[in-house]
Amino acid sequence: MTSASPTLPSFAELGLPERLVSALERRGITTPFPIQTACLPDTLAGRDVLGRGQTGSGKTLAFGLPLLTRIAGRPAAPKRPSALILVPTRELAMQVQDALAPLGRSLNLHAKTVVGGMSMASQIQALRRGVDLLVATPGRLTDLIERGACSLADVQITVLDEADHMCDLGFMPAVSALLDQIPNNGQRMLFSATLDGDVDKLVRRYLHDPVTHSVAPAVSPVETMDHHLFIVDRAQKHDVIAEVAGREGRTIMFVRTKHGVDALAKRLARVGVRAGALHGGKTQSARTRTLAEFREGKVAVLIATDVAARGIHVDDVTLVVHVDLAADHKDYLHRAGRTARAGERGTVATLVAHNEVRNAERMMRRAGVNAQRSRVSVGDDTLIRVTGAQAPSGVPVEVQPEQTRPQRRGYRPEGRGRRPAPRHGERREGRPGGRYSEHRDAERQGERHEGARPHPDGRSGGPRRDDRRPEGRRPRREPAQ
């Protein structure tokens, strides 16, 4: 890891308490990054802050350190957290929790993650005991508030992380409804890659005279990242992907759909490459296990949808591969941001067919990326030099089946409760929170919920009533003689 500039002040000089500085040193963090140096004086003073920085620039500690410092010494009441961090996805929530919970313990603060796809009962129990810092996705938090398990009346510090992504995923109404429940006199911090559109509406409505800190323009590639555009014949694309996956070192491959992720993982297993598959259709335990195996080096290749494009930090990821083109330039930069983090070098490779070159180059121009263009094939010298590609062993590896998230729509066996019918005017699929919040928290990446059957009038839902009955009708009972 490269060190920051020697002109930057230390954490102690910026005003952090000694116990927190010591906790940072135990984790090997001794010098603040530029965005942390810029934000800490204002955030520690209680100012509302609007922050923007490149992915991997240290934004989590930029808002997390002053938050922990300011709520220390004031234990939270049951069900009434003192601070709230809202994030768009479960993966980002868990990463924020992993970064801040150990630091919070040094100040006797308890942090809890509240997201869909995990046990609601344990989340309710933790809130009853008292949670100082709550890290939450909008859907699950809304659901807990509706159940009376949580109140935001005591929240003094609120953080919106990846605010632009939350708006892109359609969480603007849910976020606004949550912010309306928080006292207006508290401190608010908003961090986002872009500060326009719905993000600007949030800023004008909920932040009071905010100080803006930006350590990079809205579109800014990382200087330690090399970009390459590889043009490959469709007939050879799978073989080229297999050679790239057979390289040494950690690699993340991004695919557009959940089905594509699973199919590529199986295809690589057949040629001898063990890869982890990550998408919103997996259970939370499966997703957590896959990430753990990738971090620990048990698997060197992670194949993922855009659910992993934000909020996933794994050390020493040296190559990111766009197997499928990103939806837009912002998604391209966030995918690419999984490598070259914290000053390390990394390579980003985009694999395209001949008819995709124009779209890819247009997207890269919007991202401010100057990619080197090359035609490659199996065993190509350029491919080997840039990515370290090598032929896989060809010996199939066994892939353990992972449990997918159970479907929660449609008929339930007799004896189990059903969800009450929606009230007049309420849309069951679109209501913030509730049973389907975990789908929205992680799957609003353009991926349709698998298994949902179309309703005749266009709504989504489970099996129709006639599909739940056995074929034919029950014999008519003859009247008694």
DOFISE-406150 format. One line per 8 residues: for each residue y negated, x negated, z of C-alpha. Coordinates in Angstrom, 1 decimal. Layout:
BEGIN
Y:X:Z ~ ...
//
This chain:
BEGIN
0.0:0.0:0.0 ~ -3.4:-1.4:-0.9 ~ -6.0:-1.5:1.9 ~ -9.2:0.4:1.8 ~ -12.5:-1.3:1.4 ~ -13.5:-3.5:4.4 ~ -16.9:-1.9:4.5 ~ -15.4:1.4:5.7
-15.8:2.1:9.4 ~ -12.7:2.4:11.7 ~ -11.5:5.7:13.0 ~ -12.8:4.8:16.4 ~ -16.2:4.1:15.0 ~ -16.2:7.5:13.3 ~ -15.8:9.2:16.7 ~ -12.1:10.0:17.1
-10.7:10.0:20.6 ~ -8.7:6.9:21.7 ~ -5.4:8.8:22.0 ~ -5.7:10.1:18.4 ~ -6.6:6.6:17.1 ~ -3.5:5.2:18.9 ~ -1.3:7.9:17.4 ~ -2.6:7.0:13.9
-1.9:3.3:14.5 ~ 1.7:4.1:15.5 ~ 2.1:5.8:12.2 ~ 0.7:2.8:10.4 ~ -2.7:4.4:9.6 ~ -5.5:2.0:10.6 ~ -8.2:2.4:8.0 ~ -9.7:5.7:6.8
-9.8:6.6:3.1 ~ -13.2:7.3:1.5 ~ -13.0:11.1:1.7 ~ -12.1:10.8:5.4 ~ -15.1:8.5:6.1 ~ -17.4:10.9:4.2 ~ -16.2:14.1:6.0 ~ -15.5:13.1:9.6
-19.1:12.7:10.9 ~ -20.0:16.2:9.7 ~ -16.7:17.9:10.6 ~ -16.7:16.4:14.1 ~ -20.3:17.7:14.5 ~ -19.0:21.2:13.7 ~ -20.6:21.6:10.3 ~ -19.0:23.7:7.6
-17.7:21.3:4.9 ~ -16.9:21.7:1.2 ~ -14.6:18.8:0.1 ~ -13.2:17.7:-3.2 ~ -11.0:14.7:-3.9 ~ -8.2:13.4:-6.1 ~ -4.7:14.4:-5.2 ~ -3.3:11.8:-2.8
-6.8:10.9:-1.6 ~ -6.2:11.8:2.1 ~ -7.6:15.3:2.3 ~ -5.1:16.4:5.0 ~ -6.4:13.9:7.6 ~ -10.0:14.5:6.4 ~ -9.8:18.1:7.8 ~ -6.9:17.6:10.2
-8.3:14.9:12.4 ~ -11.6:16.6:13.3 ~ -9.8:19.9:13.8 ~ -7.4:18.4:16.3 ~ -10.3:16.6:18.1 ~ -12.4:19.7:18.5 ~ -9.7:22.1:19.8 ~ -8.2:19.6:22.2
-8.4:20.6:25.9 ~ -8.6:24.3:25.2 ~ -5.1:25.8:25.4 ~ -4.5:28.8:23.1 ~ -3.7:32.2:24.5 ~ -0.5:33.9:23.5 ~ -0.7:35.3:20.0 ~ -4.2:33.9:19.5
-4.3:30.5:17.8 ~ -7.4:28.3:18.1 ~ -7.3:26.9:14.6 ~ -6.0:28.1:11.3 ~ -5.1:26.2:8.1 ~ -4.3:28.4:5.1 ~ -2.3:26.9:2.2 ~ -0.9:28.5:-0.9
2.8:27.3:-0.7 ~ 5.6:26.7:1.8 ~ 6.0:23.1:0.7 ~ 2.3:22.3:1.3 ~ 2.4:24.1:4.6 ~ 5.4:21.9:5.7 ~ 3.6:18.8:4.6 ~ 0.5:19.6:6.5
2.6:20.4:9.5 ~ 4.5:17.1:9.2 ~ 1.2:15.2:9.0 ~ -0.6:16.9:11.9 ~ 2.0:18.0:14.4 ~ 2.8:14.5:15.7 ~ -0.9:13.7:16.0 ~ -1.5:17.0:17.8
1.2:16.2:20.3 ~ -0.8:13.1:21.4 ~ -3.5:15.6:22.4 ~ -1.1:18.1:24.0 ~ -1.6:20.5:21.1 ~ 1.2:22.6:19.7 ~ 1.3:23.3:15.9 ~ 3.4:25.9:14.2
4.2:26.7:10.5 ~ 4.1:30.4:9.5 ~ 5.5:30.9:6.0 ~ 7.8:33.2:4.1 ~ 11.5:32.4:3.7 ~ 11.9:31.2:7.3 ~ 12.8:33.0:10.5 ~ 10.1:35.5:11.5
11.6:35.9:14.9 ~ 11.1:32.2:15.8 ~ 7.5:32.4:14.5 ~ 6.9:35.4:16.7 ~ 8.4:33.7:19.7 ~ 6.2:30.6:19.1 ~ 3.1:32.7:18.9 ~ 3.9:34.5:22.1
4.2:31.1:23.9 ~ 0.8:30.0:22.4 ~ 0.0:28.1:19.3 ~ -3.1:25.9:19.1 ~ -2.9:25.1:15.4 ~ -1.4:27.6:12.9 ~ -0.5:26.4:9.4 ~ 0.2:29.5:7.3
0.6:31.0:3.9 ~ -1.5:34.2:3.4 ~ 1.5:36.6:2.9 ~ 3.5:35.8:6.0 ~ 0.4:35.6:8.2 ~ -0.7:39.0:7.0 ~ 2.7:40.4:7.8 ~ 2.7:39.0:11.3
-0.8:40.4:12.0 ~ 0.3:43.8:10.8 ~ 3.3:43.7:13.3 ~ 0.9:42.8:16.1 ~ 2.4:39.4:16.6 ~ -0.8:37.5:15.9 ~ -4.5:37.9:16.2 ~ -7.3:35.7:14.6
-9.9:36.8:17.2 ~ -9.9:33.3:18.9 ~ -9.9:31.1:15.8 ~ -12.8:28.7:16.0 ~ -11.9:26.4:13.1 ~ -10.6:27.6:9.7 ~ -9.4:25.4:6.8 ~ -8.6:26.6:3.3
-6.6:23.8:1.6 ~ -6.0:23.9:-2.2 ~ -8.4:26.9:-2.4 ~ -8.4:26.8:-6.2 ~ -4.6:27.1:-6.3 ~ -4.7:30.0:-3.8 ~ -7.1:31.8:-6.1 ~ -5.1:31.0:-9.2
-2.0:32.5:-7.5 ~ -3.9:35.8:-6.8 ~ -4.3:35.3:-3.1 ~ -8.1:36.0:-3.2 ~ -7.9:39.5:-1.7 ~ -5.4:38.4:1.0 ~ -7.5:35.4:1.9 ~ -10.7:37.4:2.1
-9.0:40.0:4.3 ~ -7.8:37.3:6.7 ~ -11.2:35.5:6.8 ~ -12.8:38.9:7.7 ~ -10.8:39.0:10.9 ~ -12.0:35.5:12.1 ~ -15.2:35.3:14.2 ~ -18.2:34.5:12.0
-19.6:31.8:14.3 ~ -16.7:29.4:13.9 ~ -16.4:26.3:11.8 ~ -15.0:26.6:8.3 ~ -13.8:23.9:5.9 ~ -12.7:24.4:2.3 ~ -10.9:21.7:0.2 ~ -10.3:22.2:-3.5
-9.9:20.3:-6.7 ~ -12.5:22.5:-8.4 ~ -15.4:24.4:-6.9 ~ -16.0:27.1:-9.4 ~ -14.9:30.7:-10.1 ~ -13.3:32.5:-7.1 ~ -13.6:29.4:-5.0 ~ -17.4:29.6:-5.4
-17.2:33.2:-4.2 ~ -15.4:32.2:-1.1 ~ -17.9:29.5:-0.4 ~ -20.9:31.7:-0.8 ~ -19.3:34.5:1.3 ~ -17.7:32.6:4.2 ~ -19.3:29.1:4.6 ~ -22.6:28.6:6.3
-24.9:26.0:4.8 ~ -21.9:23.8:3.9 ~ -22.1:20.0:3.4 ~ -20.4:19.0:0.1 ~ -18.4:15.8:0.0 ~ -16.8:14.8:-3.3 ~ -15.2:11.4:-3.9 ~ -14.2:12.2:-7.5
-15.4:14.4:-10.3 ~ -13.6:17.7:-10.9 ~ -11.4:16.2:-13.6 ~ -10.6:12.6:-12.8 ~ -7.4:10.7:-13.5 ~ -6.2:8.1:-11.0 ~ -7.0:4.5:-12.0 ~ -3.6:3.2:-10.8
-1.7:5.7:-13.0 ~ -0.5:5.0:-16.6 ~ -0.1:7.9:-19.0 ~ 2.3:8.0:-21.9 ~ 3.0:10.6:-24.6 ~ 6.5:10.2:-26.0 ~ 7.3:12.0:-29.2 ~ 11.0:12.7:-29.5
13.2:14.6:-31.9 ~ 14.6:17.8:-30.4 ~ 18.1:16.8:-31.1 ~ 17.7:13.6:-29.0 ~ 15.6:15.0:-26.2 ~ 18.4:15.6:-23.8 ~ 19.8:12.1:-24.3 ~ 16.4:10.6:-23.8
16.0:12.5:-20.6 ~ 19.4:11.3:-19.4 ~ 18.4:7.7:-20.0 ~ 15.1:8.1:-18.2 ~ 16.9:9.8:-15.3 ~ 19.4:6.9:-15.1 ~ 16.6:4.4:-14.3 ~ 16.2:2.7:-10.9
13.6:4.1:-8.6 ~ 12.4:7.5:-7.6 ~ 11.6:10.0:-10.4 ~ 10.3:13.5:-10.4 ~ 10.9:15.6:-13.5 ~ 9.0:18.9:-14.0 ~ 10.5:21.8:-15.9 ~ 8.9:25.1:-16.6
11.4:27.6:-15.2 ~ 14.0:27.9:-12.4 ~ 16.8:28.3:-14.9 ~ 15.6:25.2:-16.7 ~ 15.7:23.2:-13.5 ~ 19.3:24.2:-12.6 ~ 20.5:23.7:-16.2 ~ 19.0:20.2:-16.4
20.5:19.2:-13.0 ~ 23.9:20.3:-14.2 ~ 23.5:18.5:-17.5 ~ 22.6:15.3:-15.8 ~ 25.5:15.6:-13.3 ~ 27.9:15.7:-16.3 ~ 26.6:12.3:-17.5 ~ 26.7:10.7:-14.1
23.2:11.3:-12.7 ~ 22.9:13.1:-9.3 ~ 19.7:15.0:-9.2 ~ 18.1:17.4:-6.7 ~ 16.9:20.8:-7.9 ~ 13.8:22.4:-6.3 ~ 12.4:25.8:-7.2 ~ 11.4:29.0:-5.5
14.7:30.7:-6.1 ~ 16.4:28.4:-3.5 ~ 16.5:29.3:0.2 ~ 14.1:27.4:2.4 ~ 17.0:25.5:4.0 ~ 18.2:24.3:0.6 ~ 14.7:23.3:-0.4 ~ 14.2:21.4:2.8
17.5:19.6:2.4 ~ 16.8:18.7:-1.2 ~ 13.4:17.1:-0.3 ~ 15.0:15.3:2.6 ~ 17.7:13.8:0.4 ~ 15.0:12.7:-2.1 ~ 12.9:11.1:0.6 ~ 15.9:9.3:2.1
17.1:8.0:-1.3 ~ 20.3:9.9:-1.4 ~ 19.2:11.2:-4.8 ~ 16.8:9.3:-7.0 ~ 15.8:12.1:-9.3 ~ 14.1:15.4:-8.3 ~ 13.9:18.2:-10.9 ~ 11.4:20.8:-10.0
9.2:23.7:-11.2 ~ 5.4:23.6:-10.5 ~ 6.3:24.7:-6.9 ~ 6.4:20.9:-6.3 ~ 3.3:20.1:-8.2 ~ 1.1:20.4:-5.1 ~ 1.8:19.5:-1.5 ~ 4.8:17.3:-2.1
4.3:13.7:-0.8 ~ 7.2:11.2:-1.2 ~ 6.6:7.5:-0.9 ~ 7.5:5.2:-3.8 ~ 7.7:7.8:-6.6 ~ 7.1:5.5:-9.5 ~ 7.6:7.9:-12.4 ~ 6.7:11.5:-13.2
8.2:13.1:-16.3 ~ 6.9:16.3:-17.9 ~ 10.1:17.6:-19.5 ~ 8.2:20.7:-20.3 ~ 4.4:20.7:-21.0 ~ 2.2:21.8:-18.1 ~ 0.5:25.2:-18.4 ~ -3.0:23.6:-18.3
-4.8:20.4:-17.6 ~ -5.1:21.1:-13.8 ~ -1.4:21.6:-13.5 ~ -0.9:18.4:-15.5 ~ -3.0:16.4:-13.0 ~ -1.3:17.9:-10.0 ~ 2.1:17.2:-11.4 ~ 1.0:13.6:-12.2
-0.4:13.3:-8.7 ~ 3.1:13.0:-7.2 ~ 3.0:9.3:-8.2 ~ 0.3:6.6:-7.8 ~ -0.6:7.9:-4.3 ~ -2.6:6.1:-1.7 ~ -3.4:3.2:-4.1 ~ 0.1:2.6:-5.4
0.8:2.3:-9.2 ~ 2.7:4.9:-11.1 ~ 3.6:6.1:-14.6 ~ 3.4:9.6:-16.1 ~ 5.4:10.3:-19.2 ~ 5.2:13.5:-21.2 ~ 8.1:14.3:-23.6 ~ 7.1:16.5:-26.6
8.6:17.5:-29.9 ~ 6.6:16.9:-33.1 ~ 5.1:20.5:-33.1 ~ 3.9:20.1:-29.5 ~ 1.8:17.0:-30.0 ~ -1.4:18.7:-30.7 ~ -1.3:21.0:-27.7 ~ -0.4:18.0:-25.5
-3.2:15.9:-26.7 ~ -5.7:18.7:-26.3 ~ -4.6:19.3:-22.7 ~ -4.8:15.6:-21.9 ~ -8.4:15.4:-23.3 ~ -9.4:18.2:-20.9 ~ -7.7:16.3:-18.1 ~ -9.7:13.2:-18.9
-6.5:11.3:-19.6 ~ -6.1:8.7:-22.3 ~ -2.4:8.6:-22.9 ~ -0.7:6.0:-25.1 ~ 1.2:7.7:-27.9 ~ 4.7:6.5:-29.0 ~ 7.6:7.8:-31.0 ~ 10.8:7.1:-29.0
14.5:7.6:-29.4 ~ 17.7:6.8:-27.4 ~ 17.7:3.1:-26.5 ~ 14.1:2.6:-27.7 ~ 12.5:-0.6:-26.5 ~ 9.2:1.2:-25.6 ~ 11.0:3.8:-23.6 ~ 12.9:1.1:-21.7
9.7:-1.0:-21.1 ~ 7.6:1.9:-19.8 ~ 10.1:3.8:-17.8 ~ 13.0:1.4:-17.1 ~ 15.3:3.8:-18.9 ~ 19.0:2.9:-18.9 ~ 22.1:4.6:-20.1 ~ 23.8:6.6:-17.3
27.4:5.9:-16.2 ~ 28.9:8.8:-18.1 ~ 31.1:9.5:-15.1 ~ 30.5:13.1:-14.0 ~ 29.3:13.6:-10.4 ~ 30.2:16.5:-8.2 ~ 27.3:18.9:-7.5 ~ 27.5:20.9:-4.3
26.5:24.5:-4.9 ~ 23.3:25.5:-3.2 ~ 22.7:28.9:-1.7 ~ 20.0:30.8:-3.5 ~ 17.7:33.2:-1.8 ~ 19.3:36.6:-1.4 ~ 17.9:39.5:-3.3 ~ 16.0:41.9:-0.9
15.4:44.8:-3.2 ~ 17.5:47.9:-3.9 ~ 20.3:49.5:-2.1 ~ 21.4:48.4:1.4 ~ 24.8:49.1:2.9 ~ 25.1:52.1:5.2 ~ 24.1:51.4:8.8 ~ 21.3:49.0:7.9
17.7:50.1:8.0 ~ 15.6:50.6:4.9 ~ 12.0:49.8:4.4 ~ 9.8:53.0:4.8 ~ 8.5:54.5:1.6 ~ 5.0:53.2:0.7 ~ 2.0:55.2:1.9 ~ 0.0:57.1:-0.6
-1.9:54.7:-2.9 ~ 0.0:51.6:-1.7 ~ 1.7:49.4:-4.2 ~ 4.9:48.1:-2.7 ~ 5.2:45.0:-4.9 ~ 1.6:43.9:-4.6 ~ 0.8:44.5:-0.9 ~ -0.1:41.3:0.8
2.6:40.0:3.2 ~ 5.7:42.1:3.9 ~ 9.2:41.5:2.6 ~ 8.1:40.0:-0.7 ~ 5.5:37.6:0.6 ~ 7.8:34.6:0.2 ~ 8.1:35.3:-3.5 ~ 4.4:35.2:-4.0
3.8:32.2:-1.7 ~ 5.9:30.0:-3.9 ~ 6.7:31.7:-7.2 ~ 3.4:32.7:-8.7 ~ 3.7:29.8:-11.0 ~ 4.5:32.0:-14.0 ~ 8.1:32.5:-13.0 ~ 9.5:36.0:-12.7
11.6:36.9:-9.7 ~ 15.2:36.7:-10.8 ~ 17.5:39.7:-10.6 ~ 14.7:42.3:-10.5 ~ 15.5:45.1:-13.0 ~ 12.7:46.8:-14.9 ~ 11.9:50.3:-13.8 ~ 11.6:53.0:-16.5
7.8:53.4:-15.8 ~ 7.2:49.6:-15.8 ~ 7.5:48.8:-12.1 ~ 9.9:46.2:-10.9 ~ 12.6:47.1:-8.4 ~ 16.2:47.2:-7.5 ~ 19.0:49.2:-8.9 ~ 18.3:52.8:-9.9
19.8:55.6:-7.9 ~ 22.3:56.4:-10.6 ~ 23.4:52.8:-10.7 ~ 24.4:53.0:-7.0 ~ 26.8:55.9:-7.5 ~ 30.3:55.7:-8.8 ~ 30.8:56.8:-12.4 ~ 31.4:60.5:-12.7
30.6:63.4:-10.3 ~ 32.3:64.4:-7.1 ~ 34.8:67.3:-7.8 ~ 33.4:70.6:-7.1 ~ 34.9:72.2:-4.0 ~ 36.6:75.5:-4.6 ~ 35.6:78.4:-2.3 ~ 38.1:79.3:0.4
40.3:82.2:-0.3
//
